[in-house]
């Protein structure tokens, strides 16, 4: 199934893989301003979301390097252990144990009452998302099928809305649009109260056409989300048929921690003059 989807949607044929790998290696060799590993498994991380277009994959690597340089204070030498408490002790980010009907990884951000902004700042939330995506890009199934995000704003108040400053909004949207080497298949905003409009007015103009088209705001009507994610693949929390979510970062943090060696390597890549 994964192989067929890769071939159909990503143009992943032996000929295309071979040619695009060669082209991407040549582009990287000619650019002395940045450094990346060039083994096949690593380059596939960037080629798959770009449907084996070497030039696009090279541009993606460039965007990621520039993003990490621009926000060096946030991401420099970031390791899972630095945000262990944010992930384990706070119910702000979660990864569902199951995938959706299309094999996509489902990431949950609790941006409402669950988000204690005195314990997890907006930058820390973004750092958690960044660490999670570094784990996701190592999963072949996620590389092929992509990721969907559920942004649950139940109980959101002004303390959470205030986190969406123009500077943070730019950092967040740039990450999703330019610096995340994953197939972004949808953002579902659920349980959004009226005050969410304050943050939305800041976020919306920053989104490109593709991200806008894949962003869906459902309000309190969870059935709207079911048109995109089948209820059989959603927990009862969002009107689905699976058991209520009874797990969080505490359960899956050890898995993320297991990627530490890769994340250390990742931190050594990017622009040469950081």
Backbone as JSON, one array per atom type, in Angstrom:
{
  "sequence": "XXXXXXXXXXXXXXXXXXXXXXXXXXXXXXXXXXXXXXXXXXXXXXXXXXXXXXXXXXXXXXXXXXXXXXXXXXXXXXXXXXXXXXXXXXXXXXXXXXXXXXXXXXXXXXXXXXXXXXXXXXXXXXXXXXXXXXXXXXXXXXXXXXXXXXXXXXXXXXXXXXXXXXXXXXXXXXXXXXXXXXXXXXXXXXXXXXXXXXXXXXXXXXXXXXXXXXXXXXXXXXXXXXXXXXXXXXXXXXXXXXXXXXXXXXXXXXXXXXXXXXXXXXXXXXXXXX",
  "N": [[0.83, -1.2, 0.0], [1.81, 1.32, 0.92], [3.99, 1.52, -0.79], [2.73, 1.59, -3.28], [1.28, 3.98, -3.11], [3.4, 5.76, -2.86], [4.53, 5.5, -5.37], [2.41, 6.27, -7.04], [1.57, 8.85, -6.09], [3.91, 10.24, -5.46], [5.66, 9.91, -7.49], [7.57, 7.9, -7.22], [9.64, 5.99, -8.56], [12.12, 3.51, -9.49], [13.83, 4.64, -11.45], [13.29, 7.43, -11.31], [14.0, 7.92, -8.64], [16.75, 7.34, -8.63], [17.73, 9.23, -10.51], [16.91, 11.72, -9.38], [18.21, 11.67, -6.9], [20.87, 11.8, -7.73], [20.87, 14.33, -9.0], [20.17, 16.0, -6.85], [22.32, 15.63, -5.11], [24.33, 16.74, -6.66], [23.52, 19.44, -6.74], [23.75, 20.11, -4.04], [26.48, 19.7, -3.65], [27.51, 21.76, -5.14], [26.87, 23.94, -3.7], [28.35, 25.69, -1.32], [27.52, 27.0, 0.88], [25.92, 25.71, 2.65], [25.54, 22.71, 4.65], [24.79, 19.31, 4.43], [23.95, 15.89, 5.14], [24.38, 13.31, 2.68], [23.45, 10.78, 2.22], [21.32, 8.16, 0.96], [18.91, 7.51, 2.43], [18.63, 9.77, 4.03], [18.39, 11.91, 2.18], [16.02, 11.19, 1.0], [14.09, 12.03, 2.78], [13.66, 14.68, 2.1], [13.15, 14.6, -0.61], [10.8, 13.09, -0.97], [8.47, 14.66, 0.02], [8.6, 16.54, -1.96], [7.98, 15.29, -4.27], [10.01, 13.99, -5.69], [11.31, 15.96, -7.13], [14.26, 17.31, -7.7], [15.28, 19.95, -7.6], [13.29, 21.33, -6.19], [13.45, 19.95, -3.76], [16.02, 20.64, -2.97], [15.62, 23.4, -2.62], [13.85, 23.29, -0.48], [15.54, 22.26, 1.52], [17.24, 24.4, 1.7], [15.48, 26.39, 2.6], [14.88, 25.33, 5.14], [17.39, 25.41, 6.37], [17.81, 28.19, 6.36], [15.66, 29.03, 7.93], [16.27, 27.88, 10.41], [18.59, 29.3, 10.96], [17.61, 31.91, 11.09], [15.92, 31.78, 13.3], [17.6, 31.08, 15.36], [17.95, 31.36, 18.16], [15.78, 29.99, 19.16], [15.92, 27.36, 18.17], [18.54, 26.4, 18.17], [20.78, 23.8, 18.67], [18.76, 22.24, 19.82], [17.36, 19.72, 21.83], [15.44, 16.74, 22.68], [15.38, 16.33, 25.52], [15.48, 18.88, 26.61], [12.93, 19.91, 26.4], [11.45, 18.12, 27.78], [9.76, 18.3, 30.08], [7.76, 20.03, 29.13], [6.51, 18.4, 27.28], [5.91, 16.0, 28.68], [4.73, 16.71, 31.19], [2.72, 18.48, 30.62], [-0.38, 18.93, 29.03], [-0.31, 19.68, 26.17], [0.65, 19.07, 23.6], [0.01, 16.22, 21.55], [0.27, 12.94, 20.13], [-1.61, 10.89, 18.16], [-2.15, 7.4, 18.62], [-2.99, 5.87, 16.54], [-3.24, 5.98, 12.9], [-4.88, 7.97, 10.31], [-7.57, 7.24, 7.92], [-6.18, 7.38, 5.57], [-3.64, 6.71, 6.17], [-2.23, 8.71, 7.36], [-0.28, 10.48, 9.77], [-1.51, 11.66, 12.87], [-1.46, 14.62, 14.54], [-1.97, 16.33, 17.57], [-2.77, 19.49, 18.86], [-3.33, 21.09, 21.8], [-4.68, 23.95, 22.25], [-6.28, 25.37, 23.93], [-7.92, 25.61, 27.08], [-6.31, 23.65, 28.22], [-3.73, 24.45, 27.81], [-1.39, 25.77, 29.73], [-0.09, 28.71, 29.9], [1.78, 29.8, 31.57], [3.47, 27.83, 32.16], [4.24, 26.6, 29.79], [5.59, 28.26, 27.24], [4.86, 30.17, 24.2], [7.01, 29.82, 22.44], [8.13, 27.49, 23.49], [6.1, 25.66, 22.95], [6.26, 25.61, 20.16], [8.84, 24.58, 19.91], [8.4, 22.01, 20.9], [6.71, 21.0, 18.88], [8.53, 21.07, 16.8], [10.44, 19.18, 17.6], [8.85, 16.87, 17.59], [8.2, 16.66, 14.85], [10.7, 16.0, 13.89], [10.93, 13.42, 14.69], [8.85, 12.31, 13.26], [9.63, 12.58, 10.57], [11.34, 10.49, 10.22], [9.84, 8.28, 9.9], [8.95, 6.08, 7.46], [6.31, 5.61, 6.55], [4.98, 7.95, 7.29], [6.42, 9.8, 5.85], [5.53, 9.19, 3.3], [2.65, 9.28, 3.4], [2.0, 11.56, 4.88], [0.94, 14.22, 7.17], [-1.65, 15.2, 9.46], [-3.1, 17.86, 11.32], [-4.76, 18.41, 14.35], [-6.15, 21.1, 15.87], [-7.13, 21.88, 18.8], [-9.18, 24.07, 20.46], [-10.65, 24.22, 22.78], [-12.07, 25.87, 25.49], [-10.42, 28.06, 25.29], [-8.83, 31.07, 26.31], [-8.03, 34.53, 27.02], [-5.37, 34.4, 27.86], [-4.21, 32.43, 26.31], [-4.74, 33.4, 23.73], [-3.2, 35.7, 23.68], [-0.67, 34.71, 23.23], [-0.34, 34.51, 20.55], [1.32, 36.45, 19.07], [2.31, 38.82, 16.49], [5.0, 38.22, 15.78], [5.38, 35.59, 16.75], [3.38, 34.3, 15.31], [4.33, 34.54, 12.7], [6.64, 32.98, 12.92], [5.56, 30.46, 13.48], [3.84, 29.92, 11.24], [5.72, 30.08, 9.17], [7.28, 27.89, 9.8], [5.5, 25.7, 9.33], [4.92, 26.1, 6.61], [7.38, 26.42, 5.24], [9.54, 25.12, 6.48], [9.2, 22.5, 7.27], [9.79, 19.31, 6.52], [7.64, 17.57, 5.55], [4.7, 16.04, 4.21], [2.14, 18.14, 4.29], [-1.08, 17.71, 5.12], [-3.4, 18.75, 6.17], [-5.01, 21.09, 8.4], [-6.98, 21.18, 11.17], [-9.06, 23.19, 12.83], [-10.67, 23.17, 15.82], [-13.45, 23.53, 18.1], [-13.21, 26.29, 18.41], [-13.44, 29.37, 20.04], [-15.14, 32.61, 19.96], [-13.19, 34.55, 20.49], [-10.97, 33.55, 19.27], [-10.82, 34.67, 16.8], [-9.28, 36.94, 16.99], [-6.6, 36.04, 17.08], [-6.65, 34.67, 14.69], [-6.87, 36.63, 12.73], [-4.32, 37.57, 12.64], [-2.85, 35.33, 11.88], [-3.96, 34.39, 9.43], [-3.37, 36.11, 7.07], [-0.69, 35.45, 6.68], [-0.53, 32.94, 5.65], [0.16, 30.75, 2.92], [-1.31, 29.97, -0.32], [-1.73, 27.18, -0.55], [-1.64, 26.21, 2.14], [-3.77, 27.67, 3.21], [-5.89, 26.55, 1.78], [-5.93, 24.06, 2.88], [-6.6, 24.41, 5.48], [-9.05, 24.13, 7.88], [-11.79, 25.36, 9.6], [-13.83, 24.43, 12.17], [-15.44, 25.11, 14.33], [-17.68, 24.29, 16.97], [-18.71, 22.09, 15.83], [-18.02, 18.98, 15.43], [-18.56, 17.13, 13.49], [-18.0, 18.25, 11.08], [-15.3, 17.9, 10.74], [-15.24, 15.22, 10.28], [-15.63, 14.81, 7.62], [-13.18, 14.85, 6.57], [-11.46, 13.37, 8.22], [-12.18, 10.17, 8.95], [-14.69, 9.03, 11.26], [-14.12, 6.49, 12.32], [-11.46, 6.53, 12.77], [-10.97, 8.34, 14.65], [-10.88, 9.43, 18.09], [-13.39, 9.35, 20.76], [-13.32, 11.89, 21.81], [-13.48, 13.72, 19.74], [-15.89, 13.13, 18.55], [-15.58, 10.64, 17.43], [-15.26, 7.03, 16.83], [-13.44, 5.62, 18.28], [-11.85, 4.75, 21.44], [-11.83, 7.16, 24.16], [-9.15, 9.53, 24.39], [-6.59, 8.51, 26.41], [-4.0, 8.91, 27.01], [-0.76, 10.49, 26.74], [1.99, 12.78, 26.24], [3.71, 11.66, 28.12], [3.6, 8.92, 27.67], [4.56, 8.58, 25.01], [6.94, 10.0, 24.91], [9.44, 8.59, 25.46], [9.9, 7.36, 22.98], [10.43, 9.54, 21.28], [12.71, 10.46, 22.57], [14.39, 8.44, 21.91], [15.23, 9.17, 19.42], [17.3, 10.89, 19.72], [20.06, 10.79, 18.92], [19.88, 11.04, 16.14], [18.72, 13.59, 16.04], [20.76, 15.14, 17.1], [22.61, 14.89, 15.02], [21.1, 16.14, 13.03], [21.09, 18.74, 14.02], [23.63, 19.51, 13.36], [23.57, 20.07, 10.73], [22.8, 22.37, 7.98], [23.05, 25.93, 7.4], [26.4, 26.96, 6.8], [27.7, 29.15, 7.97], [26.48, 29.7, 10.72]],
  "CA": [[0.0, 0.0, 0.0], [2.72, 2.47, 1.05], [4.8, 1.55, -2.01], [1.85, 2.0, -4.38], [1.0, 5.41, -2.92], [4.65, 6.47, -3.17], [4.7, 5.49, -6.82], [1.31, 7.02, -7.67], [1.48, 10.26, -5.68], [5.21, 10.89, -5.3], [6.5, 9.57, -8.65], [8.71, 7.16, -6.68], [10.04, 4.83, -9.36], [13.58, 3.36, -9.39], [14.51, 5.59, -12.35], [13.16, 8.78, -10.75], [14.78, 7.98, -7.4], [18.17, 7.38, -9.0], [18.04, 10.5, -11.17], [16.74, 12.85, -8.46], [19.29, 11.57, -5.91], [22.08, 12.3, -8.38], [20.71, 15.77, -9.22], [20.19, 16.69, -5.56], [23.72, 15.57, -4.62], [25.09, 17.72, -7.46], [23.11, 20.78, -6.28], [24.34, 20.31, -2.7], [27.94, 19.78, -3.81], [27.84, 23.05, -5.74], [26.52, 25.0, -2.75], [29.23, 25.58, -0.15], [26.97, 27.82, 1.98], [25.23, 24.86, 3.63], [26.05, 21.35, 4.76], [23.83, 18.26, 4.77], [24.3, 14.51, 4.82], [23.89, 13.01, 1.33], [23.11, 9.37, 2.02], [20.01, 8.0, 0.3], [17.8, 7.59, 3.39], [18.49, 11.16, 4.49], [17.88, 12.74, 1.07], [14.63, 10.8, 0.74], [13.26, 12.87, 3.66], [13.35, 15.93, 1.4], [12.66, 14.31, -1.96], [9.43, 12.58, -0.96], [7.44, 15.72, 0.0], [8.75, 17.33, -3.2], [7.66, 14.39, -5.38], [11.26, 13.66, -6.39], [11.83, 17.09, -7.91], [15.51, 17.6, -6.99], [15.41, 21.4, -7.39], [12.38, 21.68, -5.09], [14.0, 19.37, -2.53], [17.16, 21.5, -2.64], [15.05, 24.66, -2.1], [13.31, 22.96, 0.84], [16.7, 22.16, 2.42], [17.71, 25.78, 1.85], [14.49, 27.07, 3.48], [15.05, 24.8, 6.5], [18.65, 25.95, 6.89], [17.6, 29.62, 6.61], [14.71, 29.14, 9.06], [17.01, 27.57, 11.65], [19.52, 30.42, 11.21], [16.8, 33.09, 11.46], [15.39, 31.58, 14.65], [18.67, 30.36, 16.05], [17.72, 31.38, 19.61], [14.73, 29.03, 19.49], [16.18, 25.99, 17.74], [19.95, 26.01, 18.17], [21.13, 22.62, 19.49], [17.58, 21.76, 20.54], [17.28, 18.27, 22.06], [14.2, 16.39, 23.38], [15.46, 16.46, 27.0], [15.27, 20.28, 27.0], [11.49, 20.16, 26.47], [10.8, 16.93, 28.35], [8.67, 18.7, 30.97], [6.67, 20.58, 28.31], [5.84, 17.28, 26.61], [5.45, 14.98, 29.63], [3.94, 17.23, 32.31], [1.68, 19.42, 30.17], [-1.2, 18.35, 27.98], [-0.38, 20.68, 25.1], [0.81, 18.36, 22.32], [-0.17, 14.77, 21.62], [0.31, 12.23, 18.85], [-2.52, 9.76, 18.29], [-1.46, 6.11, 18.41], [-3.42, 5.36, 15.23], [-3.23, 6.9, 11.76], [-6.23, 8.11, 9.75], [-7.92, 6.27, 6.87], [-5.22, 7.5, 4.48], [-2.31, 6.37, 6.68], [-1.54, 9.93, 7.79], [-0.02, 10.67, 11.19], [-2.39, 12.7, 13.43], [-0.86, 15.39, 15.63], [-2.96, 17.15, 18.27], [-2.29, 20.62, 19.66], [-4.37, 21.6, 22.68], [-4.39, 25.38, 22.41], [-7.3, 25.99, 24.76], [-7.72, 25.63, 28.54], [-5.24, 22.71, 28.59], [-2.43, 25.11, 27.64], [-1.02, 26.69, 30.81], [0.96, 29.53, 29.28], [2.81, 30.15, 32.56], [4.38, 26.68, 32.22], [4.72, 26.34, 28.42], [5.48, 29.5, 26.45], [4.59, 29.92, 22.78], [8.24, 29.28, 21.86], [8.29, 26.1, 23.94], [5.13, 24.88, 22.19], [6.84, 25.43, 18.84], [9.99, 23.68, 20.07], [7.83, 20.66, 21.02], [6.27, 20.61, 17.54], [9.73, 20.88, 16.01], [11.02, 17.9, 18.02], [7.94, 15.81, 17.13], [8.34, 16.46, 13.4], [11.98, 15.33, 13.62], [10.65, 11.99, 14.83], [7.92, 11.91, 12.17], [10.31, 12.49, 9.26], [12.08, 9.23, 10.15], [8.87, 7.2, 9.66], [8.66, 5.98, 6.02], [4.86, 5.73, 6.3], [4.62, 9.37, 7.42], [7.04, 10.47, 4.69], [4.7, 8.94, 2.11], [1.24, 9.67, 3.55], [1.9, 12.91, 5.41], [0.49, 14.5, 8.53], [-2.75, 16.13, 9.67], [-3.03, 18.47, 12.65], [-6.0, 18.84, 15.01], [-5.85, 22.21, 16.76], [-8.32, 21.94, 19.66], [-9.13, 25.32, 21.24], [-11.69, 24.16, 23.81], [-11.78, 26.63, 26.7], [-9.4, 29.08, 25.04], [-9.06, 32.37, 26.91], [-7.1, 35.58, 26.58], [-3.96, 34.04, 28.13], [-3.73, 31.69, 25.14], [-4.81, 34.28, 22.55], [-2.06, 36.64, 23.75], [0.55, 34.04, 22.77], [-0.25, 34.64, 19.09], [1.85, 37.76, 18.66], [2.72, 38.78, 15.08], [6.31, 37.57, 15.65], [5.18, 34.15, 16.92], [2.56, 33.85, 14.18], [5.24, 34.41, 11.56], [7.54, 31.85, 13.19], [4.75, 29.24, 13.4], [3.41, 29.69, 9.86], [6.93, 29.81, 8.37], [7.67, 26.5, 10.1], [4.59, 24.78, 8.64], [4.97, 26.31, 5.16], [8.71, 26.44, 4.61], [10.65, 24.45, 7.19], [8.78, 21.18, 7.75], [9.91, 18.41, 5.37], [6.59, 16.56, 5.6], [3.51, 16.36, 3.41], [1.12, 18.76, 5.17], [-2.34, 17.33, 4.49], [-4.57, 19.45, 6.7], [-5.07, 21.65, 9.76], [-8.38, 21.25, 11.57], [-9.27, 24.01, 14.03], [-11.92, 22.68, 16.41], [-13.86, 24.16, 19.37], [-12.66, 27.65, 18.47], [-14.39, 30.37, 20.53], [-15.15, 33.86, 19.2], [-11.94, 35.31, 20.67], [-9.96, 33.01, 18.36], [-10.75, 35.56, 15.63], [-8.18, 37.89, 17.22], [-5.38, 35.37, 16.64], [-6.81, 34.26, 13.29], [-6.61, 37.8, 11.88], [-2.86, 37.69, 12.54], [-2.32, 34.14, 11.21], [-4.51, 34.15, 8.09], [-2.65, 36.75, 5.95], [0.65, 34.88, 6.52], [-0.61, 31.62, 5.04], [0.15, 30.69, 1.46], [-2.54, 29.44, -0.92], [-1.85, 25.75, -0.25], [-1.97, 26.03, 3.55], [-5.14, 28.18, 3.38], [-6.83, 25.58, 1.21], [-5.95, 22.85, 3.71], [-6.97, 24.79, 6.84], [-10.51, 24.04, 8.02], [-12.25, 25.78, 10.92], [-15.08, 23.69, 12.35], [-16.22, 25.54, 15.49], [-17.98, 23.19, 17.9], [-19.3, 21.01, 15.03], [-16.96, 18.01, 15.12], [-18.92, 16.34, 12.3], [-17.35, 18.89, 9.93], [-13.98, 17.3, 10.62], [-15.41, 13.84, 9.84], [-15.57, 14.78, 6.15], [-11.76, 14.74, 6.24], [-10.93, 12.24, 9.0], [-13.33, 9.3, 9.22], [-14.9, 8.78, 12.7], [-13.5, 5.21, 12.74], [-10.05, 6.78, 13.05], [-10.93, 9.42, 15.65], [-11.41, 9.05, 19.41], [-14.66, 9.96, 21.16], [-13.08, 13.31, 22.11], [-13.9, 14.51, 18.58], [-17.05, 12.49, 17.93], [-15.17, 9.43, 16.73], [-15.68, 5.73, 17.34], [-12.39, 5.02, 19.09], [-11.88, 5.12, 22.87], [-11.32, 8.5, 24.51], [-7.69, 9.58, 24.56], [-6.2, 8.35, 27.83], [-2.53, 8.89, 27.0], [-0.18, 11.77, 26.31], [3.43, 12.83, 26.03], [4.41, 10.77, 29.06], [3.66, 7.59, 27.08], [5.36, 8.5, 23.78], [8.22, 10.73, 24.99], [10.62, 7.71, 25.3], [10.11, 7.13, 21.55], [11.1, 10.75, 20.78], [14.04, 10.47, 23.19], [15.17, 7.46, 21.16], [15.74, 9.79, 18.19], [18.26, 11.93, 20.11], [21.28, 10.75, 18.1], [19.55, 11.63, 14.84], [18.48, 15.03, 16.24], [22.1, 15.75, 17.24], [23.13, 14.98, 13.65], [20.29, 17.17, 12.36], [21.55, 20.05, 14.51], [24.93, 19.85, 12.75], [23.34, 20.43, 9.33], [22.24, 23.69, 7.73], [23.98, 26.94, 6.9], [27.75, 26.8, 7.34], [27.93, 30.28, 8.88], [25.27, 29.85, 11.53]],
  "C": [[0.87, 1.26, 0.0], [3.53, 2.64, -0.24], [3.99, 2.05, -3.2], [1.55, 3.49, -4.31], [2.23, 6.24, -3.28], [4.86, 6.57, -4.69], [3.65, 6.38, -7.5], [1.36, 8.51, -7.37], [2.82, 10.99, -5.66], [6.17, 10.62, -6.47], [7.73, 8.77, -8.23], [8.93, 5.86, -7.46], [11.56, 4.71, -9.26], [14.35, 4.37, -10.25], [14.49, 7.01, -11.77], [14.0, 8.96, -9.49], [16.26, 8.16, -7.73], [18.56, 8.73, -9.59], [17.97, 11.68, -10.2], [17.8, 12.85, -7.35], [20.58, 12.16, -6.49], [22.02, 13.83, -8.53], [20.81, 16.54, -7.91], [21.61, 16.72, -4.97], [24.57, 16.6, -5.36], [24.79, 19.15, -7.0], [23.74, 21.1, -4.92], [25.86, 20.47, -2.78], [28.37, 21.14, -4.33], [27.58, 24.22, -4.79], [27.36, 24.84, -1.47], [28.69, 26.35, 1.06], [26.24, 26.97, 3.02], [25.74, 23.43, 3.56], [24.93, 20.4, 5.18], [24.45, 16.9, 4.45], [23.75, 14.2, 3.42], [23.62, 11.53, 1.11], [21.64, 9.26, 1.57], [18.84, 8.15, 1.27], [17.55, 9.03, 3.84], [17.89, 12.03, 3.38], [16.42, 12.43, 0.74], [13.65, 11.62, 1.6], [12.78, 14.12, 2.93], [12.76, 15.69, 0.01], [11.2, 13.85, -1.97], [8.37, 13.69, -0.91], [7.49, 16.59, -1.25], [8.54, 16.49, -4.45], [8.85, 14.15, -6.32], [11.68, 14.72, -7.42], [13.07, 17.58, -7.15], [15.66, 19.08, -6.67], [14.52, 21.86, -6.23], [12.89, 21.16, -3.75], [15.19, 20.2, -2.05], [16.66, 22.81, -2.03], [14.47, 24.45, -0.7], [14.44, 22.9, 1.87], [17.26, 23.55, 2.71], [16.79, 26.55, 2.82], [14.67, 26.64, 4.94], [16.31, 25.37, 7.13], [18.49, 27.43, 7.24], [16.69, 29.86, 7.81], [15.44, 28.91, 10.38], [18.02, 28.67, 11.98], [18.76, 31.64, 11.72], [16.32, 32.98, 12.9], [16.36, 30.74, 15.49], [18.43, 30.27, 17.56], [16.71, 30.31, 20.04], [15.17, 27.59, 19.25], [17.62, 25.52, 17.83], [20.22, 24.88, 19.16], [19.98, 22.09, 20.34], [17.56, 20.23, 20.62], [16.0, 17.95, 22.84], [14.24, 16.64, 24.89], [15.19, 17.89, 27.48], [13.79, 20.63, 27.13], [10.73, 18.95, 27.02], [9.6, 17.3, 29.21], [7.48, 19.25, 30.18], [5.84, 19.46, 27.7], [5.17, 16.35, 27.63], [4.46, 15.51, 30.67], [2.81, 18.16, 31.9], [0.94, 18.83, 28.98], [-1.41, 19.35, 26.83], [-0.24, 20.03, 23.73], [0.62, 16.86, 22.54], [-0.1, 14.19, 20.21], [-0.59, 11.01, 19.02], [-1.79, 8.46, 17.93], [-1.81, 5.53, 17.04], [-3.25, 6.43, 14.15], [-4.67, 7.04, 11.23], [-6.44, 7.13, 8.6], [-6.97, 6.31, 5.67], [-3.79, 7.2, 4.93], [-1.53, 7.58, 7.2], [-1.39, 9.97, 9.31], [-0.9, 11.82, 11.69], [-1.74, 13.33, 14.65], [-1.94, 16.28, 16.25], [-2.27, 18.27, 19.04], [-3.47, 21.11, 20.48], [-4.07, 23.06, 23.01], [-5.4, 26.12, 23.26], [-6.93, 25.97, 26.23], [-6.59, 24.71, 28.99], [-3.86, 23.36, 28.57], [-2.21, 26.13, 28.75], [0.18, 27.5, 30.32], [2.02, 29.99, 30.27], [3.84, 29.02, 32.66], [4.99, 26.34, 30.86], [4.51, 27.61, 27.6], [5.16, 29.16, 24.99], [5.83, 29.32, 22.09], [8.46, 27.81, 22.25], [7.32, 25.17, 23.21], [5.68, 24.59, 20.79], [8.04, 24.49, 18.86], [9.51, 22.22, 20.19], [7.4, 20.15, 19.65], [7.47, 20.27, 16.66], [10.36, 19.52, 16.32], [10.17, 16.74, 17.5], [8.11, 15.57, 15.63], [9.67, 15.81, 13.05], [11.87, 13.82, 13.83], [9.82, 11.49, 13.65], [8.63, 11.74, 10.84], [11.14, 11.22, 9.11], [11.15, 8.04, 9.88], [8.55, 7.14, 8.16], [7.19, 6.17, 5.69], [4.4, 7.18, 6.37], [5.23, 10.17, 6.28], [6.13, 10.36, 3.47], [3.3, 9.53, 2.26], [1.04, 11.07, 4.12], [1.31, 13.0, 6.8], [-0.72, 15.44, 8.51], [-2.68, 16.63, 11.11], [-4.43, 18.83, 13.13], [-5.61, 19.9, 16.04], [-7.11, 22.47, 17.59], [-8.22, 23.14, 20.6], [-10.2, 25.38, 22.33], [-11.26, 24.91, 25.07], [-10.73, 27.71, 26.52], [-9.81, 30.41, 25.64], [-8.02, 33.37, 26.43], [-5.64, 35.21, 26.83], [-3.37, 33.25, 26.97], [-3.7, 32.58, 23.89], [-3.6, 35.21, 22.51], [-0.76, 36.03, 23.26], [0.77, 34.23, 21.26], [0.11, 36.06, 18.68], [2.2, 37.68, 17.18], [4.04, 38.04, 14.87], [6.18, 36.05, 15.77], [4.38, 33.57, 15.76], [3.43, 33.61, 12.96], [6.14, 33.19, 11.71], [6.81, 30.51, 13.01], [4.37, 28.92, 11.95], [4.6, 29.39, 8.95], [7.4, 28.37, 8.57], [6.82, 25.52, 9.28], [4.77, 24.87, 7.12], [6.33, 26.04, 4.53], [9.74, 25.5, 5.23], [10.29, 23.08, 7.75], [8.8, 20.2, 6.57], [8.92, 17.23, 5.43], [5.46, 16.99, 4.68], [2.43, 16.86, 4.36], [-0.24, 18.55, 4.5], [-3.57, 18.0, 5.09], [-4.4, 19.94, 8.13], [-6.54, 21.83, 10.09], [-8.5, 21.99, 12.9], [-10.65, 23.66, 14.58], [-12.18, 23.38, 17.75], [-13.31, 25.57, 19.52], [-13.73, 28.63, 18.94], [-14.27, 31.66, 19.7], [-13.81, 34.61, 19.31], [-10.79, 34.77, 19.82], [-9.77, 33.92, 17.15], [-9.61, 36.57, 15.76], [-6.88, 37.3, 16.69], [-5.45, 35.05, 15.15], [-6.51, 35.41, 12.33], [-5.11, 38.03, 11.69], [-2.3, 36.54, 11.68], [-2.72, 34.05, 9.72], [-3.71, 34.82, 6.96], [-1.27, 36.15, 5.68], [0.64, 33.55, 5.77], [-0.55, 31.71, 3.52], [-1.12, 29.98, 0.99], [-2.79, 27.98, -0.53], [-2.28, 25.51, 1.2], [-3.39, 26.55, 3.84], [-6.16, 27.17, 2.92], [-6.97, 24.33, 2.08], [-6.24, 23.16, 5.18], [-8.48, 24.86, 6.93], [-10.89, 24.39, 9.46], [-13.66, 25.23, 11.12], [-15.95, 24.21, 13.49], [-16.48, 24.37, 16.42], [-18.58, 21.99, 17.16], [-18.22, 20.01, 14.6], [-17.27, 17.21, 13.86], [-18.31, 16.95, 11.04], [-15.99, 18.27, 9.66], [-14.08, 15.86, 10.07], [-15.41, 13.7, 8.32], [-14.13, 14.55, 5.68], [-11.09, 13.57, 6.95], [-12.12, 11.39, 9.43], [-13.45, 9.02, 10.72], [-14.27, 7.49, 13.21], [-12.04, 5.39, 13.13], [-9.86, 7.92, 14.06], [-11.45, 8.92, 16.99], [-12.72, 9.79, 19.71], [-14.52, 11.45, 21.46], [-13.56, 14.21, 20.98], [-14.99, 13.78, 17.79], [-16.73, 11.23, 17.16], [-15.62, 8.16, 17.41], [-14.62, 5.02, 18.17], [-12.5, 5.49, 20.54], [-11.35, 6.54, 23.09], [-9.81, 8.44, 24.7], [-7.35, 9.51, 26.05], [-4.68, 8.26, 27.96], [-2.04, 10.25, 26.53], [1.32, 11.65, 26.14], [4.22, 11.89, 26.92], [4.61, 9.39, 28.44], [4.6, 7.54, 25.86], [6.68, 9.28, 23.82], [9.43, 9.8, 24.84], [10.94, 7.43, 23.83], [10.85, 8.32, 20.94], [12.53, 10.82, 21.3], [14.98, 9.51, 22.44], [15.75, 8.02, 19.86], [16.84, 10.81, 18.47], [19.52, 11.95, 19.24], [21.04, 11.36, 16.73], [19.38, 13.14, 14.96], [19.8, 15.78, 16.42], [22.75, 15.91, 15.87], [22.43, 16.1, 12.89], [20.77, 18.57, 12.74], [22.88, 20.47, 13.89], [24.77, 20.26, 11.29], [22.81, 21.86, 9.22], [23.28, 24.65, 7.17], [25.33, 26.83, 7.58], [28.07, 27.93, 8.32], [26.67, 30.54, 9.69], [25.36, 31.18, 12.25]]
}
